[in-house]
Amino acid sequence: DTGVSQDPRHKITKRGQNVTFRCDPISEHNRLYWYRQTLGQGPEFLTYFQNEAQLEKSRLLSDRFSAERPKGSFSTLEIQRTEQGDSAMYLCASSYTRTSGGTDTQYFGPGTRLTVL
Amino acid sequence: SQKIEQNSEALNIQEGKTATLTCNYTNYSPAYLQWYRQDPGRGPVFLLLIRENEKEKRKERLKVTFDTTLKQSLFHITASQPADSATYLCALGQGQNFVFGPGTRLSVLP
């Protein structure tokens, strides 16, 4: 399967613990995005990478959140000191864009559902 | 303030009818608009993209219109089938920035 994959699919953790999620994008895609989605809402943008560079971060991304894409391939999203309000589906998407400012069709992974008790 | 609204939270229609979903926005100037389908527990799947200078786009049973004066996009599914039941999301795009609407949950009844 050559689509976007995410691991784990589900994560249950206790408040205050750290969690890390992984995303493997479609191999030739140069852009990688992280979103958060809560029930009944559309995905909310968190951050995106062009190759290994993190180019934009949403104000939603507090200091407890950090994302990396060290070699421009897979990415990790870490949440430190989790809170109950962090419970959500975390979606990763990737795309290929030739030029800056071009349109961007994003291909989403299945998501990681986080539950913070 | 900026806002994206998608008609109702849920829409029920009879099989074979045309489903029409709306996406209205305020205080945005998108260069393009996309529609995605999302099934429960899964990530969104891209369906169609329409640019600001295009009025209409079609793909099989799907049709999208984009009116930048009304700040509205309409998404039509003709000859709807129970397999079309899902949540449909519109997303406004300006370059690499994306903002999603809340989605409309469509149920096609046999």
Interface residues (C-beta under 8 A of the other chain):
Chain A: V4 R31 Y33 Y35 G40 Q41 G42 P43 E44 F45 Y48 L55 E56 L91 A93 T97 S100 G101 G102 T103 D104 T105 Q106 Y107 F108 G109 P110 G111 R113
Chain B: I4 E9 A31 Y32 Q34 Y36 G41 R42 G43 P44 V45 F46 L49 R51 L89 A91 G93 G95 Q96 N97 F98 V99 F100 G101 P102 G103
